[in-house]
């Protein structure tokens, strides 16, 4: 498949956030000259703004805004969603479900505008939860989304939006791509406030403990839950590869690492990076999600001859260093990501 020309218009929805902001920077850095970045947050609240990019602040849940967003677009990337870690997903299911309005409006507008390709960021939360009740979970392959029993709220929104993408290809000929993200983390992501995921939360808690001298850490659940975590650089490369693969039209695919780790072991890793040991307490009533989840990368390796490969220890060291700088800047009264 031929990639777009460097002067074709690339539209990225959700670009005021973590992953889409990194994607906008990737396309800018490899030489694309026309990028339209969109997010409903006011511009000062965007996690990063890339020089030379057209930045629009508007809610794509409104049909008229979606139509405006995709004017003249060659490719459209939908990464816009209300989401966060398990604390947010479990407590704000309605907000998560409402993200379907964005995809419904945006995919229809992209088709009507004559866009060549449309990317949808799905999630491992779309997988059948009955397969994720044991920390020693077998890795989830793409077919495990059915029979459907997705996570309430966020997972169901992703699953039905995947179906929209498949039907717009089958019935209307819009080339769609679907990646199921597995816990993306890294610098320039959410690290406080309730929407952060486990890697950032653990880094912040360890940094706070060192700073305050209160050498304790609270862990949600009993620490036995297992997950795989995908570094942001691998994620945005994977998006690019998936979008431009002829073999992946309207075909969901995992985008994550297969390096499984227990939350307790993740805490130990962050303690080692931070050079500290902490007393652990466990909040068994806190949101903790499924018992185990891992990515089966058989399919992505067979199609792309590639899989996300940044070792968790290496990615966490970079993430910890970035959050530590953010923490110190915030403590000094400086503006930081999310403020």
C-alpha positions, 0 to 999 in steps of 0.5 A: 500500500502506498503511504499518503504524500507528505502534503496530504492532509492528516486529521488526528482526533484527540490530539490534546491527549497523550497518544494522539499528541504523540502521533501528531508529533511523529507525523510532523517529525517524519515530514508531513506538512499538513496535520490538523489536530483536534481536541475538545480541551482548550488549547492551553490544556493540551498535553503537547502542541506540535509546531506547524500543526493546525490545532482546533479546539472543538467537541467532535460529539457534535456532527457539525464539528466532525464535518468541519474537522475532516474537510479535505482529509486524506487520512483520519485518525480517531483517538478521541475518547473519554478514558483513563485508568480503572478508577475513571473507567469504573466510575464514569461509564456513561461518559465512556459510552458517550464517546461513541458519538465521536466515532459515529459522527467522525467516520460518517463525515470522513466517508462523506468527505472522501477520506481514503483511510480511517483509523479507530483506536480500540482497546483490550477492554473490548475482550470477553471478561470471562477470559480474564478472571485469573492472573495467570491468564492466557494471552488474548487473541483477536477472536477472543472478543466474541462471544461478547462480554466486554468491560461495562461502559468503555469496553462496549463502546469500543466494541460497537465502534469497531463494528461501525468501522467494519460496516463502513468498509463492507457497505460503503467502501471506506478503508478502516483500520482498528487497533486494540491498545493494551495499556499504553504508557510513557512520558507526556501522559496523564500522571495525576488527577484520577485518569492516570494508569498504573505505570504513571500512578506507581511512578508518582506514588513512589516519587511522592513517598520519597519526597515526603519521607512517608515511605508507604504506598497504597496498591489497588487490589491485592497486587496479584492482578497482571497486565502487559504495558506498551510504550508510547513510541511502539504504539505510534509506530504500530498505528502507522504500520497498521494504517498502511497495511493492505492485510488489515482492512476492517480487521481488529488487531492487538497493539501491545506487548506480550510482557506480562507483569503482576502489579506487585512486581511493577511496584518493585520495579518502580521502587528499584528505579527510584532507589527506595523500598516502601511499606505496602498497603492494599485497598481491596475495595478499590477499582482493579479491573480484570484479574489478568490481561495480556496481548497475544501477538501472533497475528501482528507478527505474522502480518507486519513482521513486527511487534512492540518491543520496548522492554518494560524496565526501559520504558518505565525508567524513562517514564519515571524520570519524566514524571519526577521532573514534572513532579518537581516542576509542579511543586515549584509552581511551574505549569506541567502537563495536564495543568 
